[in-house]
Amino acid sequence: MVNMDQRFSKPLYWIWPLFFKSCFILTFLCAPIYSQSEELPSGYEISGLPETLRLRAKEMKREGEASGYLRSYWMKLRYAHLDAIAFLFSAYDQVFFIARDGEYLYKMAEAFLDHKDLQRNHLMNVSRLSMNDSNLLGYLESIGLREKLRKGYSTVIVDTGFRGTVAEKIISLLPKIEVANLRTHLICSRVENHPSVRSFLFHLTWLDSNPWYLES
């Protein structure tokens, strides 16, 4: 009669080496992932954003023929952002940027505004995926948009483009007395009821061959 321990001990000689080899391979492959996540500075996690005023400027370094073009384009883009922010905060009391695309404008405004004007700068976390949520109206109340409108502040919703679908949804939910104090701007628009931010587009020469944008 064959002992049960003898029957199952022999296969284990093959299983254990394979098991340890698999663990070694997985450890080797995953090591760069773990080390990279551990090296991320505080504030740069996927679930969070870096604090604007703690960021340090970095010089853009590019090699090759494209370096001159990219540097020139980056300078134009930088001035475009600054002029857009200057226009929006001089024309309106309250500015609400729609995340995700408008987040870089919100962050740049946060870096350049005076401390007393930071309370005029807002980020609105609404997208095509969430704009039909039944809690959207309550969210607009929680971020202070509706309160600002009721108090008579001239308020603008800013998105990047191109047709203002999210802005239209927000406007459709608000009563007329609040909408009266609300305007919308898109960085680059294809519709008349949501004008482009012309002070931004002015700096980008490629628009000379793309005259479809609408002036603000």
VEXDREN-2710 file (C-alpha; in Angstrom, 1 decimal):
% VEXDREN-2710
k/r/px/py/pz
1/MET/0.0/0.0/0.0
2/VAL/1.3/3.4/-1.0
3/ASN/1.7/6.0/1.7
4/MET/-0.3/9.2/0.9
5/ASP/2.6/11.4/2.0
6/GLN/4.8/9.6/-0.6
7/ARG/2.2/10.2/-3.4
8/PHE/2.1/14.0/-2.8
9/SER/5.6/14.7/-1.8
10/LYS/7.1/14.1/-5.2
11/PRO/5.0/16.7/-7.1
12/LEU/6.0/19.3/-4.5
13/TYR/9.6/19.1/-5.7
14/TRP/8.3/20.6/-9.0
15/ILE/5.8/23.0/-7.5
16/TRP/8.0/24.8/-5.0
17/PRO/10.7/25.8/-7.5
18/LEU/8.1/27.2/-9.9
19/PHE/6.4/29.0/-7.0
20/PHE/9.6/30.7/-5.9
21/LYS/10.6/31.6/-9.4
22/SER/7.2/33.2/-10.0
23/CYS/7.6/35.2/-6.8
24/PHE/11.1/36.4/-7.9
25/ILE/9.9/37.4/-11.4
26/LEU/6.9/39.3/-10.0
27/THR/9.1/41.1/-7.4
28/PHE/11.6/42.1/-10.1
29/LEU/8.9/43.4/-12.4
30/CYS/7.0/45.3/-9.7
31/ALA/10.1/46.8/-8.0
32/PRO/10.3/49.8/-10.3
33/ILE/6.6/50.5/-9.8
34/TYR/6.9/50.5/-6.0
35/SER/10.1/52.5/-5.9
36/GLN/8.6/55.1/-8.3
37/SER/5.5/55.6/-6.1
38/GLU/7.6/55.9/-3.0
39/GLU/9.7/58.6/-4.6
40/LEU/6.7/60.8/-5.5
41/PRO/6.8/64.0/-3.5
42/SER/4.0/64.8/-1.2
43/GLY/1.1/66.4/-3.1
44/TYR/1.8/64.6/-6.4
45/GLU/-0.2/61.5/-5.7
46/ILE/-2.9/60.5/-8.2
47/SER/-5.6/61.4/-5.8
48/GLY/-4.2/64.8/-5.0
49/LEU/-2.8/67.9/-6.7
50/PRO/0.4/69.9/-6.0
51/GLU/0.0/73.1/-4.2
52/THR/0.6/75.9/-6.7
53/LEU/2.6/78.2/-4.6
54/ARG/5.1/75.4/-3.7
55/LEU/5.9/74.5/-7.3
56/ARG/9.3/75.6/-8.6
57/ALA/9.8/76.9/-12.2
58/LYS/11.7/74.6/-14.5
59/GLU/13.4/75.5/-17.7
60/MET/12.2/73.6/-20.7
61/LYS/15.1/71.7/-22.3
62/ARG/14.7/70.2/-25.7
63/GLU/17.3/69.0/-28.1
64/GLY/17.1/69.0/-31.9
65/GLU/15.4/71.2/-34.5
66/ALA/12.1/71.3/-32.6
67/SER/13.6/73.0/-29.5
68/GLY/13.5/76.6/-31.0
69/TYR/9.9/76.1/-32.2
70/LEU/8.7/74.6/-28.9
71/ARG/10.4/77.4/-26.8
72/SER/8.8/80.1/-29.0
73/TYR/5.4/78.4/-28.8
74/TRP/5.6/78.0/-25.1
75/MET/6.4/81.7/-24.6
76/LYS/3.3/82.6/-26.7
77/LEU/1.2/80.1/-24.7
78/ARG/2.4/81.5/-21.4
79/TYR/1.5/85.1/-22.3
80/ALA/-1.9/83.8/-23.6
81/HIS/-2.7/82.3/-20.2
82/LEU/-1.7/85.5/-18.4
83/ASP/-3.7/87.7/-20.6
84/ALA/-6.8/85.4/-20.4
85/ILE/-6.6/85.5/-16.6
86/ALA/-6.1/89.3/-16.5
87/PHE/-9.2/89.7/-18.7
88/LEU/-11.5/87.3/-16.8
89/PHE/-10.7/88.8/-13.4
90/SER/-11.0/92.4/-14.5
91/ALA/-14.3/91.8/-16.3
92/TYR/-16.0/89.6/-13.6
93/ASP/-16.4/89.5/-9.9
94/GLN/-16.3/85.7/-9.6
95/VAL/-14.6/83.2/-12.0
96/PHE/-15.5/79.5/-12.0
97/PHE/-13.2/77.3/-14.1
98/ILE/-14.6/73.9/-15.1
99/ALA/-12.3/71.0/-14.3
100/ARG/-10.6/69.0/-15.7
101/ASP/-9.6/71.1/-18.7
102/GLY/-9.9/74.5/-17.0
103/GLU/-7.8/73.4/-14.0
104/TYR/-4.5/74.7/-15.4
105/LEU/-6.1/78.2/-15.7
106/TYR/-7.4/77.9/-12.2
107/LYS/-3.9/77.0/-10.9
108/MET/-2.2/79.8/-12.8
109/ALA/-4.7/82.3/-11.5
110/GLU/-4.0/81.0/-8.0
111/ALA/-0.3/81.7/-8.5
112/PHE/-0.7/85.3/-9.9
113/LEU/-3.7/86.7/-8.0
114/ASP/-3.3/88.9/-5.0
115/HIS/-4.2/87.3/-1.7
116/LYS/-7.4/89.3/-1.4
117/ASP/-8.5/88.1/-4.9
118/LEU/-8.0/84.4/-4.3
119/GLN/-11.6/84.1/-3.0
120/ARG/-12.8/85.1/-6.5
121/ASN/-11.1/82.1/-8.0
122/HIS/-13.1/78.8/-8.1
123/LEU/-12.8/75.3/-9.5
124/MET/-16.0/73.6/-10.6
125/ASN/-15.7/69.8/-10.7
126/VAL/-18.4/69.1/-13.4
127/SER/-17.9/67.1/-16.5
128/ARG/-20.0/65.4/-19.2
129/LEU/-20.1/62.3/-17.0
130/SER/-21.4/64.1/-13.9
131/MET/-23.5/66.9/-15.5
132/ASN/-26.7/64.8/-15.5
133/ASP/-26.3/63.7/-11.9
134/SER/-29.4/64.5/-9.8
135/ASN/-27.2/66.1/-7.1
136/LEU/-25.7/68.7/-9.5
137/LEU/-27.9/71.6/-8.3
138/GLY/-26.9/70.8/-4.7
139/TYR/-23.3/70.7/-5.7
140/LEU/-23.5/74.2/-7.4
141/GLU/-24.9/75.5/-4.1
142/SER/-22.2/73.9/-2.0
143/ILE/-19.4/75.5/-4.0
144/GLY/-20.9/78.9/-3.7
145/LEU/-22.0/79.5/-7.3
146/ARG/-25.7/80.0/-6.6
147/GLU/-25.0/82.2/-3.6
148/LYS/-22.8/84.5/-5.6
149/LEU/-25.4/84.8/-8.3
150/ARG/-28.2/85.6/-5.8
151/LYS/-26.1/88.3/-4.3
152/GLY/-25.7/89.9/-7.7
153/TYR/-22.0/89.2/-8.4
154/SER/-21.1/89.2/-12.1
155/THR/-20.0/85.6/-12.5
156/VAL/-18.5/83.7/-15.4
157/ILE/-18.1/80.0/-16.1
158/VAL/-14.9/79.2/-18.1
159/ASP/-14.2/76.1/-20.1
160/THR/-11.8/75.3/-22.8
161/GLY/-14.2/74.5/-25.7
162/PHE/-15.7/74.0/-28.1
163/ARG/-19.5/74.1/-27.7
164/GLY/-20.2/74.7/-24.0
165/THR/-22.2/71.5/-23.3
166/VAL/-21.5/71.5/-19.6
167/ALA/-22.1/75.2/-19.2
168/GLU/-25.4/74.8/-21.0
169/LYS/-26.5/72.1/-18.6
170/ILE/-25.7/74.2/-15.6
171/ILE/-27.6/77.2/-17.0
172/SER/-30.6/75.0/-17.7
173/LEU/-30.9/74.1/-14.0
174/LEU/-30.7/77.6/-12.6
175/PRO/-33.6/80.0/-12.1
176/LYS/-33.7/83.0/-14.4
177/ILE/-33.0/85.5/-11.6
178/GLU/-29.6/83.7/-11.1
179/VAL/-28.8/83.3/-14.8
180/ALA/-29.2/87.0/-15.2
181/ASN/-25.8/87.5/-13.5
182/LEU/-24.1/84.6/-15.2
183/ARG/-21.9/84.6/-18.3
184/THR/-19.9/81.9/-20.0
185/HIS/-16.6/82.0/-21.9
186/LEU/-14.7/79.2/-23.8
187/ILE/-11.1/79.5/-24.5
188/CYS/-11.9/78.5/-28.1
189/SER/-15.6/78.5/-29.1
190/ARG/-17.6/77.4/-32.2
191/VAL/-20.9/78.7/-30.9
192/GLU/-22.2/82.3/-30.7
193/ASN/-23.8/82.1/-27.2
194/HIS/-20.4/81.1/-25.6
195/PRO/-17.8/83.5/-26.9
196/SER/-14.1/82.8/-27.1
197/VAL/-11.5/84.4/-24.8
198/ARG/-10.0/86.5/-27.5
199/SER/-7.2/87.7/-25.2
200/PHE/-5.9/84.1/-25.1
201/LEU/-6.2/83.4/-28.8
202/PHE/-4.5/86.6/-29.8
203/HIS/-1.1/85.2/-29.0
204/LEU/-1.4/82.0/-31.0
205/THR/-0.5/82.6/-34.6
206/TRP/-1.9/79.3/-35.9
207/LEU/-5.3/80.9/-35.6
208/ASP/-4.5/83.0/-38.7
209/SER/-5.2/79.8/-40.7
210/ASN/-8.2/78.8/-38.6
211/PRO/-10.6/81.7/-38.7
212/TRP/-13.6/79.8/-37.3
213/TYR/-13.1/80.9/-33.7
214/LEU/-15.5/83.6/-32.5
215/GLU/-14.4/86.8/-30.8
216/SER/-15.4/87.7/-27.3
END
